Amino acid sequence: MLNVYLTGAPLSLLAADVADGHGIADGHLEYASSETIEAARAWNDPTTALRHNCTWEEFRKDAEKRTVWHLACHGRVFPNTILDSTLHFAEAQVSLDQIRAELKSAERRLAILSACESHLTGIANPNEAIGLPSALLHLGFAGVVATAWPISDLATAYLMAYFYHCWLEEGHPPPIALNLAQQHLRNATRHDLVVLLPGLAPDLDRVLDQEIRHPFAHPVYWAAFAYTGV
């Protein structure tokens, strides 16, 4: 793999998804597991931890030993009380304050938060950008990918598949790989998407209008993702 080293040692991946988070009454994330499965496939390393319906306890245990985290789950952000913002695991709603308190700081490369509004920050102290990205930077991550508004889990599965292609196969740094993935999703034809993830072709036809040539051209599908860090 290219460009996936930290201080000379190979990076290691934790890919976790939670389709129905604790405390979420509706909004099943049908394609969250497709997203993490593709991340693990692209990583192609036996040390990868792939966790479906991940619990907070599982995540904490695996996270300590991994330098890249990819989490696809529900999230809720409360700008007025930002430390109360939550990520929803299988058995628990975990607040930003709890994340900062219970996860240890270490040298890490990248965190991907495929959770709605995970890029938002608090408004109580406008001179301080406090939110999930800053919390993860404090935990030692060089970079964080997060979202500015609610996202489509189907579109995100395609975007992340191409992101890993650009990062791991083509060797682009993560910020550039994310930008290339956003451009690809915006311009992708239905054929491009089928080639990228053949297993999702029936779902693509079921969920989206088959007459649309570029199904994810609208910015709502790709522009929410932002990179913080280096």
ABEGO torsion letter per residue (X at the ends): XBGABBGGBBBBBBBBBBABBBGBABGBBAAAAAAAAAAAAAAGBAABBBBBGBBAAAAAAAAAABABBBBBBBBBBBAABAAABBBBBAABBBBAAAAAAABBBBBBABBBBBBBGAABBBAABAABBBBAAAAAAAAGBABBBBBABBBBAAAAAAAAAAAAAAAAAAGBBAAAAAAAAAAAAAABBAAAAAAABAAAAAAAAAABBAABABAAABAAAAAABBBBEX
